């Protein structure tokens, strides 16, 4: 099934590695080898500049230990190639990315570069100088420290300026590696083969009428598929294909280039649906906005709730600011500082607000879920642009309500639908091009979404077919400039660029891989780590039940569907259309304003009740899922953020210790199933659909005793089993026992009050 | 109305698979809050053997989560039991009286407002209970008096329930720990370390156990001399020895240095004998206290080992605070988690309690001890008296070093040895049966230790044979007074009160139902030192203990991973069985692909929770 599409990166790159030798030891070799070294280059990859005798510090200390090698800058990455030959053991790294190794940094993955005295380097500032020490912080949270002081001055200057130029200074999209990579790979051929494949069995790309129709049918929606924009005639900013409420007229479609058009996201089984839209312009002579609302309301029982996310959720700038503060906790260039900050960890975390933003997004999604699930009203979420928080919230809502999106392919399809086709401005939000005028628009919105998914996943592990590792890898892939998925701002943008760059006939656009083609980055074994061993498919019996009943979730609220029982609502729009127009004419739509039933501002307490009611029902992993939003339940995504920090790796521990045991047994069960199948034995269980691999990779690794799993698995596998424990270094200045406790601290354990000292 | 149905009280589905998820915690501790009981309403709460009903009363329970609930409370000599009359599902409370720390009257006969007249009960297990009664006719007088009397029996000349209990178990928990056996397991005595019975009658040290291990070269006379220089006579004795490198963990109390900086040649020589035993170049003395406290202790006659006096020793302070600081810290924690979890700035609030910070200091202290031992160096650990912080440090270090203590029975031995045997003052720290709730001697040191253990099990989910349930059960019975295990301050008091013959051990309960406390993921790995990461990044609040009364949080406490694993194990056994049946009936040679190693398992499928090597 997984054909070797990635023949491009086929020749396995020479693995890079970390060695623990002091510079002195290296120097004793007198002359470092003069031979020009470079990593195995990818197709289309070109070396810009390089410097030898660069010292790469081993990450975890101030002791200046490190390893010498060549530092290069190519059109794809910054790469460090050690002078030492890799040892046999290190070659067998399981979880190896085929595109870049552990000492490679894709150019778009570089976050910040610091020079001597931790001075932040900005592009354009460096003319003839270069620092003796260069620290690179990566967007995947790795930290590299290089010393250039052993290199030839010329080389050092060149490599430093090269790296700064290619990593920090503005460039054109054409310069992104994806284009030269794709032109130089045999990829397109196999890709088009693959696309047929995708079409049938794999990720739904939402780039055709059929995909959209299919998804609407699946959810039993009853809306209108719009194909009038297939050549971006309506608007280059609108998706190529999309779905709107039935009542939207042709005239409405063409007006305002689609601004204010309610775009269908998902239909609830009750018939109501979720729509999203870019905010409607304020002054509208012909009340487009009113007509659009009516159209949405008509979708199901004339009820609609609107939610302007710009009013209630943080802005993209807030998100960026908060994340910038948050990520600093994990970009560690010195262990002493790390331990110093340890005591204030919780309050620092609290103050940066990142977890709170996650909580707000989840809460907003729960509110929308409540409207759909409990009240069966249509919901229209909106924001300026309609493709940031709308994407976050609508995707989260669908994850909570629809178990299909919790499968691996379902999830990928969801990202395609809501984010890629949905027109999230990946390019602007990541600002891969370092354009000065786009600095403002940079924001990790998609990462925020993944964070929210991770919260759901860690609270309801068995509900998701994909693993934590999958999410982490996906979050890393945003910064690998090879995949079309994350390179463009919308469908129109993608189409025009790929067409323009096509080396072939004018008709067929340049084919680049999508991130979903995981074989470009990982081999099959490594991809096994993307599946969650806790996941079970929905038992088959249920589907038959489903046909006879309405498709109700087990953990559904038995609350009466108010929409069905209160017919007066039906006339709401007709009767009060005039009123509504007046309201709309005067001010912006505010929160739930049009909701006839819940005008109370106590959303948070209502969400709480909704959660509690849901919680008392037995949990069905294939039904409605809600996150717990209490303080202790929203947590830090340990795997993503702590994986590179040596001092906090739990050797031989972490959740992976348990999960690998589950994987192991799962492998055995699957093997037994196969044997029983051969005997023609029919099994009632639901483990059949799981991937029929004997053992998952984690189990293989676990079984191999030479490599120990740690909490950083699979990103770091420790080779060294005997080790010194990390002992916090800042214990002494730690306890600032305050106020009341002050004198208690001075007391003796078993003395009465008289023994106060 | 007395029922002797101990077994039914313990009844729970044998197999976790078939147990409804909520019931995971077993019977006694109020986890059934929202769960309906099998028994008839009110009339027949199944009692423990020896348990007697004292009073029943109509009452309103002011539940912080579901509001005021009418129902009936009954009080026995062991528990307070409440069941709501009209709520659906019924809300029940089942609180051992031992868990009650304080009973107060709330409001007066003339108080206004609904439900303003009643009782306010503060529990030792992180919850408070409020009951309201009718305002007329002194309706609360009898129940208040009875509660006060039976919750604090020792203050009223009554016996603790452990002495009244008639419970019988298959296993006798008192036989779990035999000091000589445990020392023999460690390879003791040997040519460097000997067993002494000098304390057989508690004459050397009244808070120490009777059997002690001391340097071979130290004579009984030496011990007596050292005794005079150590606070409360708690001389350095061996707690644990590393089988390979012979490094030892010794524990003791502070030296009686005093303001004048007294020295004691015998003590100095004695510590040097400890150092010498395995040729350690420098003996490391870990003083658990912050150095300022150690200095301050000189004023009251204590102190620490000075550099001049102890030439071959290095002294390290571990900065762990005293029992008062810990008590206040947990109090603050309760404030932010009960009844409701602090909503705004949860993390900052959590940090301001310092609870996890203290946990971190204790764990990192233990890591340092374990690391020294692994490196082949002997250590001496003490604090002031050597029964609080010292016990935490030595037992945690031993948990890291010795995989035996990570088994179900080994852990019981560890507690019996380091905590119960060496005189952690459970009676004073917990205040069993004592009405003086403000007693300054009370402190959650043992709770803190169990929290540290939980942190370790969290970081190493496959390294411990026991599960979280065991830890919660231990903490519940730390307070309950149903078992004798945690009663009294020291062995001497236990002997005087004939504890072992008159009460039942907690381990009788646990060991009669081992599978309930077993961690299915347990993978024995002997000789592996376990170093947890003592960083706030990895320490987390033990939500399923501290916030378990909150129904919103409770949902999260099951481990779906565990459930899934057990399901898969069962499935594997089922398939193996089926496959074997097929093979028996199917004589065709095709069926021979069943791997050899799995065949023996098929014979007895249910027993095989352990690792199976199937060469696929």
Interface residues (C-beta under 8 A of the other chain):
Chain A: X339 X342 X343 X344 X345 X346 X347 X349 X350 X351 X355 X459 X460 X461 X462 X533 X534 X536 X611 X612 X615 X616 X618 X619 X628 X630 X631 X632 X633 X635 X636 X638 X642 X647 X648 X649 X650 X651 X652 X653 X654 X655 X657 X658 X659 X661 X662 X665 X666 X667 X668 X669 X671 X672 X673 X675 X676 X678 X679 X681 X685 X687 X694 X695 X711 X723 X724 X725 X726 X727 X728 X731 X732 X734 X735 X737 X740 X741 X744 X745 X746 X747 X748 X749 X750 X751 X752 X753 X755 X757
Chain B: X21 X34 X290 X292 X293 X296 X297 X299 X300 X318 X319 X321 X322 X323 X324 X325 X328 X329 X341 X342 X343 X345 X346 X347 X348 X349 X350 X351 X352 X354 X356 X357 X360 X361 X364 X367 X368 X370 X371 X383 X384 X385 X388 X425 X428 X440 X441 X443 X459 X460 X461 X462 X463 X521 X523 X525 X528 X530 X531 X532 X533 X534 X535 X536 X537 X538 X540 X541 X543 X547 X551 X552 X553 X555 X556 X560 X561 X564 X565 X568 X569 X571 X572 X575 X576 X578 X579 X582 X586 X590 X591 X593 X594 X598 X612 X614 X616
